[in-house]
Structure formats: C-alpha cells, structure tokens
Amino acid sequence: MSLKTLTLYPEYRSDRRDLISDFYLPCLRQTRLYNRAVGYFSSSSLLAVAQGLTGLVRSGGRMRLVASPDLTPEDAAAIQQGLQQRDQVIAGVISRSLAEFEQVAQDRLACLAWLLSQGVLEIKLAIPNNLGQLGIYHEKLGIFEDEEGNRVAFTGSVNESQRAWVTNFECIDVFCSWQEGEQERTERKRQHFQRLWENNTPKVEVLDFPEAAAKSLLKYRPSEPPLYEPASQPRSRVKEQGGGYQVNPSTPSLKVSLRPLQEEALTAWQEKGYRGILAMATGAGKTITALGGAVQLQGVELIIIGVPTNELVQQWADQLDQRTTLPSPILAQGKAELWAEPLFRKLRLLNRGDYKRKPVVVIGNYGELSKPRVGTLIDDAGGLPPRSLLIADEVHTTGARGYQRLLREDFGYRLGLSATPLRAHDEEGTGVVLDYFGGVVYEFSLQQAIEAGILCEYDYFVYITELEETEHQRFQQLTAKLGRLLHSQDEEAKEQAQQVAIQRAKIVKAAGAKLGTLQEIIADFPPQRAMIYCADIDQATAVSGQLARSGVRVARYSSAESNRHHLLQEFAAGRLDGLVAVKCLDEGVDVPAASQAVILASDGSQRQFIQRRGRILRFAPQKSVATLIDVLVVPPLEGEEVQLIESELKRVGHFVQSARNKSHAILTLAEALALYGITYSDFL
C-alpha cells in the first residue's frame, strides 16, 4: 500500500476531473492515516466523512477530523456569556444534526458509529476564540499518509461535505512528499494540522468530540464493520416526468454514489424513453450505472439481466447484492429445474397483482435466457409484466441469431451495455441490436477514461515475427482462391469465400514463429500478473508448457477448464504469474490485478482487441501503468503482400494512438516495418 503508486496531478478542478473518484478515494485506499481540517461540522460533512472510510477499516488505518461546529448566533452567545457549559451547547448542535440523520441517513450513521467505536475515526471541534464576531474555523486542509511515511497534502476550496466533493465547482492544489520541491511544503502542512490537533494554534481552541454527542451517535453502532461504501443518497430517487427527483422510500436504492459520468449516461437513457445503449469504456462502471438505472425506475416489476458467461452471472449477482437493496436474484444458469419453476411462479403472481416484493430480478447467460422454453415459460405465465426492464451486458452478443429470441417486444424498458456495441462482420446482427435498443445514446471512450484517471495509462510494445516459408505459400494459395470466389456471382461461392478467409486468418494467428518470439518477450518482460492471449486451445497448451518450462507460474484459462473461478482467485492473489487464454477472458471478467497483456493472436474483430486491452487498464494496488505487448506477423522479406497484415495493422494503429509511449512506439514501428515496405500511413 503506497501513495507513490498513484498518478496524481498538481491540481484538481471540477471542470476536468471528478474530485472523489479521481483523487479522494484512490488516496484513501492507499492511506493508513488521514488528517482532515475543514470549515464546519454538519450533517452534510458527516455524510462525506463516511464515504470511502471503509477502505481504512480494511487496512487498519484511521482518520482524524477537525471541524467547526455549525453554531447559531444563539449558541455562540450562550457560550460567550457562560449561560451553559460549552460541551452541552456543542452537544446540542450535534444532536440537531443527528435528528436530521434519523430521517435520511441511518445507514451512514451505522457506518460512522462503528468507525468511532473502533477508534478508526477521531473527531475534534475547532472554535475561534472571539465568538462574539460569529466567525467560524474555516481552514480546508487534508493530509493522506501511507504505511511507508509518504504523504499527499491538499488545500483549496473544498469542505468535507457531499455537496463540496460532488456537486459544487471546486479546486484543490496537491503536494506530494516524494516530489522534488514539494517536501518542505508537505511537511509544513502536516505540522499545521498536528499543532491544531494538539490545541497549540493561536486564535482557535480545539476541543474533544463531546461525550454526550458521541454517546448519541454510538446507539447506531452495528455489530460488524461496514462492508460497502455508503451512498450519497441513502433513499432511492426517481425522476419525475416534469424533471427533478422525488424521494421514494419504498423502492430499492443504491448503496454507493454514482459518478457524474454515470449520472450523465442515465440521464441520456431516460431522455430517450428508457431505451438505448451506453457505449462506455471498460472501467467506467457500466454495471453500477445499469443498477442505478434499475433502482431509479419507479414501479419496475421485473428486471432481466443477460450476460455472455456464467462468470458474469455471478459477478453481476455479487454487485447487485453489495451495491443495491434489490431483492436476491434468480440465477438462470445450470439445471433449468432449479430456476425455471421459481421464475414461473413469481411471474404468475406478478401478472395477477399478488406479488408484493417487487421487483423480481433474473440474471442469466444468453444461452439459457434465449432458449425457446424460456419464452414459452414467460408466455404461459401471462407474458412480461407491463413495467419490465431488460439489461443486456456486452449487448452486441444479443445480435447473434440464436440469442435474438431474448429481444422480446414486450420489454418496455431496454438498456444495452458495451464498450464496443458493433458486431464484427455482421451488419445484419448489428442492425438488429441498434434497432431494438434504440441506438447508442451515450459514449465514454477509453481515451476519456484514461484522461479522467478512471483507467490507468499503458505502454505499448510490438514484436515482429515472420511467416515461415510453408505458411507463406499456403497463405498465397488461399489468397488466390479467395479472390476467385469473391469475383463469382454464385451465392454458394460467397459462403465458401468466408470459410477460406477464416482458414487464411488462422495461418496468421497460429504462425509457428510466435513461440520463438514469446521467448524474447518473457526475457524482456518477465510475466507478472500477465494475460497471454492465444489463437486456439492447441496454441494455448503449447504456450502454457513453454512458459512453465521457463519457470513461469501459469495456468491455461479456457472453456475446457472447470475451475476457472479458482484460477482467477490464484491469479489475483499473485500465486500465478500469468493466465494463458483463448477467448474466455475477452469480455466482462473483472481482473484488476492484471498489469500485462501479451497478444500472441487476435482475430480481425476490433471489439476483441479493445476488450483484451481493457482487461489490464483497471487500477489496482501497486499498479499505476500497464504494459501491452503485441505480436505482429509479416510476410518474409521477399514477400510483397501488405494485405497479409491489414487487420493486424489496424490493431497496431488503434493501440498506439492511446499509448503513453506513443511517439517512441511509432518511431520504432516505422523503422522496423520499413524493411517490409510498410510506411506510417499503413498503420496510422
């Protein structure tokens, strides 16, 4: 746990960055001691103090807060005139705040109570000596400190309140103790706080948190530590037809706050009649955005969430349980008799108006949900209720012919999610998806996510390998055959052309020289939490064996493995150096620990290589920059077919554009590819 692993900027301003998600929470996750001095104490500041402090619980850290009581003129006069004991007056102020909490934030009170009772959070109150002028202690200072003694200090306009961090336009300046020229200023800020905490600051008196107020708060203490980050809005909000939100305590709610970009995405979806596709980069929070949309839908009766794989079924179920108060879902996977009958019963009750615990939530893989028997079950139960929502994760998947059965017209609300919603080489399937969901209504690109600090930066390195002579000859033969078929007017010839194109692509993906290139790669970049992507199961098996013989701790990760969940756990714990995958890690699987990707093979699908890159760009402890390694196949030097690698060059051009080392990567590539007659314009 080290603050030095973070990419921090000298200034955070609300027009460029999200102060909470880009600065506040990342720093808290690396912190053992958080010192904070702010302008006032109020119910609002308590809400914001609670946000993110669960990270300190897990790391054994603590927070010290100094704030000014929000004193009324009557409170100040009473203290000044000695009419009441000071602690009693301040306790009264806090009690008024607690009365507000009892109405709107019981979950946060429980969180704060636990933190106080365990000594994770200490609060002191600062009062100016000259109360007659009704001034308040108004300093705004924060210092994060990690277990290595590194410190990040910040000052600026932001108070410790939900409105300040999320809603207001604010600006803070940041100083890091390990940065040259900033050590002295960071240390000075630390000393300022320490003198304040010890009540050694002139013109301000610092008092311990009143015992009476502490006892009032501790009555909310739960028996266990908080397991999730408390929400900014403890009760669900639903958008009214005329605009604005109303509080509805009877409907489900989120336990976490949405980022501004996620709120923007949902607003765009709402404005399109609760239909549309959110094209959001990996890491931008598609899952929590969709769950936020689900809980904001007033009166929704049924929510069906479709995903490509069983791993994602469980991932969504975990997120739903941890992040929302929605009812436990029916998991549509495995043996149908275990979930089909409960679903049928609940649908029947919904359609009769007899089911009270709304909504019913179903999470399933597309293979199960799109089976004809599921459609029959729904129809036999009386059809979908009028207020039914379909959430389609990796929405492009629903364009496959077999899965289109899930796209029923009686879903009144439709939400599609994908970083890459278009289907490769399938205009018809893409058209079905776009028409059904209402097109893309919101986009947030990978480049935007990197610039916003949501995803980490990456360095890009390309290794070039040649086709062997026999492979090259076979490639030329298939190219000639493909040309003849494409010029034919026969419908059957077009189908044959597709098969020939697949055979030709396999030659490039499974090029024999790639295993030799892999040895160069592991010598230059010893695998550390790496993902190695292969063409097929045979190549994955060969690569796994080669890496194991080189002393690299790896496991093959494919549909043939029954213990994939265990392998992900071993990988995340650092007991595996790498996972050798074919396609199972392409979409949706959350593995933030991954910091390297080696693309030995990729098909021509832009979606696939974008998804593969996305797997390594999530932030994780000890990780601020990822490494992307690509293997580019070229013809032998005497070959002339630049078209051999046209799809490969598209991938290279896409990856290099967003790389941290873009200039160096382009120059290196241009020099190496010039030998093959390939110029800048071929890949940029």
N, C-alpha and C positions, 0 to 999 in steps of 0.2 A: 504494500500500500504506500504509494508515493505521489505527492503532488507534482513532482518533476515529470511524471509520465503524461501529464495533461498538456494539450496545446492551448495556451492561454494568450489572450490579447491584451495590450496595454489599456484598452478602453472598451467598454460595453455600452452600447446606446440602443435604445428600444427600436429605432428605425432600421437597425441592421441585424440585431441578434435578440434571441429570447433569453432574458436575464436568468430565468430559473433553469431551463433545460440546458442552456449553453454554458452557464457559469456556476450558478449556485449549487445545483445538485451534483454535477461532476466533482466539484471541490469537496462537497460534504462526503462523497463516497470514499475519498482518499484521506479523510481527516480523522485524527484522534482527539483534537481539542479545537473547538470553535468558540472564539471570543467575539461577542457582538455588542456594540453600544449603539442605541437608537433613540430617536426623539421622544417616543412616548409609549406608554403601556395602555393597551386597549384590547377589546375582544378581537379586533382585526389583527393586531400584532400577534396575539396568541395563536390565531389560525395559521399565520405564516410561519411562526416558530415551529409548529408541529410538522409542517411539510418537509419531508426529507430527513427528519431526525431518526427515522427507523434505521438508516444506514449506520448511525453512530451506535445504536443498540447492538447491532450485529458485530461491529468492530471493537466493542468495548470502549468506545470514546465517550466524550462528554461535551456539553455546551455550557458556557457562562454568558448570561444575558444581563446587560444593564440597560434599563429603560426608565423613562419618566412617567409617573402616574398621570393619567388624564384628569387633572384636578379641575373642578369647577371653581369659580370665584368664591363660593361659599366654603368649599373645602379649604382653599388657601387661607381665607380669613380665619377659619376656625383654628387652623394650625398656628397661624401667626399670633393670634390672641390667646392661645393656650386654653381655649374653651374645651378642647378634647385632647386626649392623648393622641400623639401623632400616629402611632400604629393603628389605633382604632379608626381614625379618619381614612387612612390609606386602605385598610381592610374593607371599609365601606365602599370605597371607589371600586375595588376589585369585585366585591360582591355584586355591584350593579352590573359589571361585565359578565359575571357568572350567570346572572339571571337571563341575559341575552343568550348565552351559550345553551342554557337549558332548553331554549326554544329551537335553536338552529344547528347545534354542533355537538351533540352528545358523543359522537364517535371521536372527535378531536379531543374532547375533554378526557376521555378514557386514555387516549394516547399520551396526552400531557401529564395526566395523573400518574401513569406508570413511569414516565421519564423522571418526574420529580421524586417519586417514592424510591426509585432505584439510584438516585444521585446522578443520573445521566444529565439532567438539566438543573442548573442553579440559576436563580433569578435574584437580582438586587435592583433596588429602585433609586434613581438619582433625582434629587430635589435641589433647585437653586437656593442659595442662602437667602436671597432677597425675594421672598414670596410675595411681598406687598406689590411688586410690579407685575405679578402674574406671569412671569417668564417661565419657560419650561426648559429642561435639559434637552437640547435639540441636536446633539452631535450624531453623526452617522458614520460608523467605523466598524470594520469586521476584519478578523484575522483567522485564517484557517492554518492549522499546524498538523503535520503528519508525524508518524512514529519515528522518522529519521531526523526530525527537527527542521525540515523545510517549512517555510511559511509563505502564505499568499495573503497580502493585506489589500483591502479595498476601501475606498472612500467615495462619497458622491451624494446624490440627491435621494437615494432610495432608503426608505424606512423598512423595518421588518414587518411588513403587512402584506396581505394578499393583494390589495389594490396597488401598492407600490411596485411589487415584483411582477405582477401580471398585467394590470390594467393601465397604470399611469405611463406617461412618457418619461423615462428616467435615464440617467447616465452615471456610470461609475468608472473610476480610474483604478487600475490594478498594478500591484508591485510584488515581485517575486524575489525571495531572499537569495536565490541562486543566480539571479541575473546580475551581470556586471553593472554597477552604478545604481542598483536598487536596494543593496543590502542595508545601507545605513537608514534609508527611509522606512524600510520594512521593520527594522529593529526599533525605530523611533515610534512607530505606530503601536508596536507591541508594548513598549514602555508606557505610552499614554494610557492604554487600556489597563495595564497592571496597576498603575497608580490610582486609576479610577476605581478598580475593583477593591483596592485596599483602603479606599476613602482618604486618599492623600492628594486630591485635586482641589485647588483653591476654588471658591465660589460655588462649589457643588458638594452636597452631603449625600453620601451613598449609604442606603440602609438595607439590611437583610429583608428578604421577602417576608411580609408579615405572617406570623404563625397562624393567626386566625384565618387569613385568606388561604394559606397552604392547606389547612385542615378542611376548609370548604371544598377545595379542589380535589383533595385526596379521596373524598367519598365516592368519586367516579372511578377509582382505581380498579382495573380488571386484574384477574389472577395471572394472566400471561402477557408477555410483551406484544406490542402491535406488530402484525405480520405484513402490513401493507402501508403505503404512503397515503395518508388521509386526503380526502378530496377537498377542493376549494369550495365546492357546493355540496354539502352533506345530504341534501334532499334533491331529488331529480327535478330537472327543469324541462318544461315542454314549451315549444314555440307556439304562440297564439297566432291565429290567422291574420290578425291585424298588425303583427310584429311584436317584438318583445317576448319575454318569458314569464311564465307564471309558475309558482312553486306548487308541486303536486305530491304530497307526502305519501300517497297510496301507490304510486308507481315505482318501479325499480330505479336504482340510481347507480352512478359510478362511484368507486372508492378512490379514484385518482383524478387529477386535473388534466384536462386536455390542453395541448399546446395551441398557441394561436393558429398555426398552420392547420391543425386538425379541426379546430372550430371553423376555419375558412372553408375547408373541404366539406364539412357537414352543411354549412350554410348554402354552398353551391348545390349540394344534393337536394336540400329542402326546397330551394328556389325552383328546381326542375320537377317539383311534384313528388319528391322522394323516389326518384328514379335516376340512375346514372352510374358511371364508372369513375372511381378515383384512381388515377394513374400516379401512384405515389412510390417513390424510390424505396428500396429495402432500407429498413431502419427508421423510416419516417413515422411508423406507428399505425399501419393500416388496420391492424387487429383492434387496438383500443379505440381508433376512430370509428370503426364499424360498430363496436359495442356501445360507444357513446351515441351513435345514431339510433341504435335499437332502443336504448333506455329513454331517449327523448321522444320516441313515437308514442303519443298519447293513445291509450286504449288498444295497443297492438295485442293480438290474441295468440299468434303463432309466429315463431321465428325459426326458419330452417337455414342452417349454415352448411354450405357444401364446400369440401376441400378435396385436393387430389389424393392424399395419402392418409393412412391410419396414424402416422406420426403427427400429422397436422390436426387430426381429430382430437388427439389427447392434448396437443399444445393449445388449441382453442378452448377446450374444456377447462384446462388449468387457468387460462387467462380469464375466462368467464367467472370462475369461482373466486379468484384472487382480486379481480378488479371491479366486479359488479355485485349487486344484490339480486340478480336474476335467479330464478329457480334452477335447481340442478337439471342439466340437460339429459335427454335421451340420446345415447350414443349409437348411431346407426352404423354398426360395423360388426364383423363376425357373424355368428349364427343369427339368422333373422328372427327365429322364435324368441330370442331373448329381448328384442326391442320392438318388433312389429306389433305384437299384441298390446303392450302399454301405449304405443302411439295411436293405435286404432281406438282404444278406449277413451283416451283423452280427446281425440278429435271428435268422437261421437258426443262427448259431454260438452265440448266447446260449441258444437253446432246446435245443441239443444238449449244452450244458455245455462247449463248446470255446473260448469267447471269454474270454480271461484279463484283458484290460484293462477291467475294469468300473468304472463303469457306462458304457453308451452314452448320449450326450446328443444330443437333437434339439431345435433351436429353429426354429420356423416360424410363418408367419402363418396365421390361421384359414382364410383362403381356400384355401390349399394343404392344410393338415392335415386339413380336413374333407371333402375330395373323396372320392368313392366309391372311386377307385383306390387311395387310401392305406389305407383299410380293407381292401380286397382284398389289398393287398401284405402287411399285417400278418397277415391270416388265412393266406395262402399260406406265410408264413414260420413258421407254427406258433402264431400268436397272440402276445399280450403275455406276457413272462416273468412269473412269479408276483409278483416284487417290482418292480413298475413304478409310477412316480410321474408324475402329470400336474400341472403348474403352469400355471394359466390366469391370465395377466395381463389386467387390465381384464375380469374374469371375467363381467360382465354381457353381454359380447359373445357368449358361448357360448350364450345363450338364444335367439338368432336361429335360425329353423328350419333353415337350411342348415348352420349350424355345430354343431348338436346331435349330428351324426354323430361328432364327436370325443369325446363323452362316453360312452366305452365302459365297460361294467360290469366289464371285467377289469382296470381300473386299481385296484390295491389301495390306493394312496395318492393322495390328491387334495387339492390346495391352490389355493384361489382368492384372487385379489388384486384389490382395487379400493377407491378412495376412496368410490365410490358404487355398491354392488353391485346396486341395484334397477333394473329396466328401465322406462323411462318408457312409459306407456300400453300395457303388455304384461304383464298379470298372469300369463298362462299361461307366457310365457318366463321371467319372474322365478321362478315356482314350480318350473320345470324346473331352473334354476340352483341354487336353495336346496336342493331335494331331493337333487340329485346330489352336491353338495359337502358337505352336512351342515349347512347354515345358517352364519350368522355366528358365529364362536367368539371373535373379539377385535375390539374397536373402539378407535381412537385418532383423535379428531376434529381438525378443523383448528384449532378454538379451543384444544384441548390442545397442539397442535403450536406454536402461536404463544406460548402461555404458557410452554412449556418452552424457548423460544428456538430451536426447530428450524426454524421458518419465520419470516420477518420480518413485522412489522406492516404494515398498509396504510391509506392514507387513501382515502376513498370520496367521489366527486363525481358528481352526477346532473344531466344536461342534459335539459330537457323540450322536446319538439317535437310539433307538432300534425299530424294527418292533413289533407291537402288536401281540399277540398270533394268532388271526384270520388271520391277514395279513401274518404271517409267514407260517401258514398252507396252505393258498392259494398259496403262493409263491412256497412251496414244491410240491404242486399238479401240478402246471404249469411247474415246472422244470422236473418232471417225464414225463409229456405229451410231453414236448419239446424234451426230449431225445428219445422217441419212434418215433416221427415224423422225427427227423434228421437221424435216422438209416434206415428209409424207403427209398426205391428206387423209390417210386411213385412221379411223378412231382408235383401232387396236394398236396402231403404231405409237400413238401418244402415250398409251399406258405402258408399252414396252420401254419407251424413252425414259419414263420415270424410274423404272427398275434399273435401267442402265446407268442413269445418273446416280442412283444410290450405290451401285457397285463401284462406280468411279470414285465417289466420295470416300468409300471405305478404304480405298488404297491409300489416300492421303492420311486419313485418321489413324490407320494401323501401320504406317510406314515403319519398317524394321529398324531403321537407324535411330528411331526415337529412344530406344533403350540405352544406346550408347550416349546420346545427348543427356539422358537422365543422370548418368554418372557424372557428367560435367556439372549439372545443376546442383546435385547434392554436395559436390566438392565446394562449389561457390556459395551455396546457401543451404547449410545443413538443416534438414527439416525440423521445425519447431512448431507444433500445432499447425501442421500443413494439411491442405487438401489437395490430393493429386487426382485429376480428372482423366479418365481413360475412354477409349473408343468402345470397348465391349468387355464382356466378362473374361475373355481369354487374355486380353492385354492387361486387365486389372490383376489377374492371377500372376502373370509374368512379372509385372511391376512390383507387386507385393513381395514376391520371392526375392527379386533383385534387391529391394530395399532392406529386407530382413537380413540377407547375406552381408549387406554393408553395415550392419549394426544399428539400423533404424527401426525403432519400435512402431510397427504399422499394423493395420488390420484392413482387410477388404470390406468395403461397405457397399452392398448391393442388395437387390431383391432376393438373392439366394440366401442371405443371412437372416436368421430368425431372431438374433439378439441385437438388432440394430440400436435399440434404446440403451442397452448396456454399453455398447461401443461408444455412443455419444457421451455417456457419463464418464467413461475411462478417458476419452479424448479431452473433455472439459477439465478433468482433474489433473491432466498433464502426465498420465500414465501411458499415453500413446503419443508418439511424435507426429503421426500422420494417419489420415484415412484415405484409402485408395477407392475412389468411387467411379461408377459409370453414370447413372442418372439420378440415383436416389437423393443426392444432396443438391440437386439443381434448384428446387423450388421450396421456399417457405420454411424449411427446417432451420431453427434458430440455434446457431452455434457461434456466439460472440467471441469465444476464446480463440477461434481460428484466426491466425495472423498471416499465413502464407497460402497462396494458391498456385499450383503448377498445372497449367492446361496443356496436357500432352495431346489431347484430342478434343475437338469440338465439331458439332455439325454446323451447317450453314445458318442455323437459326440465331438471329440477333437476340431473341429472348433468352436462349440458353446461355450464351456467353455473358450477357448482362446479369442474369441471375447468379451465375457462378462467381462473378466478381463481387456481387453484393454479399455473398456469404462471409467474406473476410473483412468487410468495412464497418462492422459494428464495433463500438468502443467496448473495451473490457479492461480490467485491472492490468497494469504493466504493458499496456498496448496503446500507442498513440498513432503509429504509422503501420500500414500493412504492406506486404510485398506480393506483387502479382508477377508471375513468371509464365511466359508464353513460349510455345514451340511452334515455329513457322516452317512449313515444309515447302521446299522449292525444287524445281527440276534440276537435273545435272547441269553443270556449267555449259555443256554444248547444247542443252535443250533451249527451246525458244518459246515455250508456252507460258506466257504470263497468266493466261486464263486458268492454268492449273491451280493457281493460288488466289484467284479473285476473291473468293469468300473468306479466305484466310486474311487477306489484306484488309478487308472491311473490318474484321475483328481487331486487327492491329491498329487501324486508324481510329477506331472508336475508343480503344483503351488508352491510347497515347494522349488523346485530347484532354483527358481529365487527370492525368498523372502529375504527381508533384514534381517529378524529374522530366517533364515534358520535353524541354529543349534538348537535354542530353540524350534522351531516348530517340528523338527524331534524328539527330545528327548521327548517332551510332547506327541506326537502321539504314539511313540513306547511304552511308559508306559501305555497309555490308551488302546491301541489296543492289548496289550499282553494278557488281560483278555479274548479276543475272539480268541486267537490262531493265531493272525496276527503278523508277525515279520517285521523287517526293509525291508527284501528282497521282501515283498509283495507290498510295495509301493514305493521303490526306485529302 
